[in-house]
Amino acid sequence: MADQVYHIPVMLFECIEGLAINPNGIYVDLTFGGGGHSREILKQLDKGHLYGFDQDVDAEANIPDSKNFTFVSANFRDLKKYLRLYGVTQVDGILADLGISSHQIDEPSRGFSTRFEGDLDMRMSNSMELSAKDVLNTYEEGKLHKIFGIYGEIKNAKTLAQAVVSHRAAEPFVTIEGFKAVLQKFAPRGREFKYFAQVFQALRIEVNDELGALEEMLLQTIEVLKPEGRLVVMSYHSLEDRLVKNFITKGKFQGEVEKDFYGNLIRPLEPITRKAVTASAEELVLNNRSRSAKLRIAKKV
């Protein structure tokens, strides 16, 4: 399956440059997907090796034929465990392109997109038990309120949660169109599409425990990276970017940065870029998905 069909890699040049690749180094692409970033990394390796992680079985169709590449069928929250299985304790660079691939969005059966009819699924791996359908039909009102408000950042989260609970009592949620019919009543006029996208984002984050997995992965990068090793992370919404930014600049997800007796910052990573890198004007024209992308680059102290 061609990468250009499966997924167009965002900020490809910026990501590769951020990794500062050593031809004989060991690298990890935590979000292999269509393999676009991985193939570019492999072009620059000589005796080095690249490990590509992806929990989605569909991604296996894109595995490159290279002795320098190993595919790891796993969630990136298990980064350290799986690297150890291959005898790897430290690496030169780690890349993570967060969120969902274009393939996952454009495949109706996956249930990620508001544009297609299909089951309310949203699982990034078919082996996972919890689906969006389960969340809508079983979660109590208070938990739905929290998910819509925090993960979706919608203003009428409480009202929507009440409506979901009321509707499912008579008719359980099954399909995307059935759910959208309920959402339509609460969406601001003229901003329906954005409202749908925010609610679907909230459900997707909950189903896949995306923020929990991201925190676990980031914490492991400190142990896995060699001194001076690079961490390159691209995010697509403020919840992800806030976690990444705080971890790079403060060494933790919340609270103020800590300092030693001499006033020096105590943090395991040092930002390479002062601000998040965003897509160029040319890329914005070519790839709509790059609009919301924020790239942060750091090295291990």
ABEGO torsion letter per residue (X at the ends): XBAAAABBBBGAAAAAAAAGBBAABBBBBABAEAGAAAAAAAAABBABBBBBBBABAAAAAABBBBAABBBBBBBAAAAAAAAAAAGBABBABBBBBBEBBAAAAABAAAGABAABBEBBBGBABAABABBAAAAAAABBAAAAAAAAAAAAGBAAAAAAAAAAAAAAAABBBABAAAAAAAAAAABBBGAAAAAAAAAAAAAAAAAAGAAAAAAAAAAAAAAABBBGBBBBBBBABAAAAAAAAAAAAAGBABEBBBBBAAGBBBBABBBABABBBBBBAAAAAABAAAAABBBBBBBBX
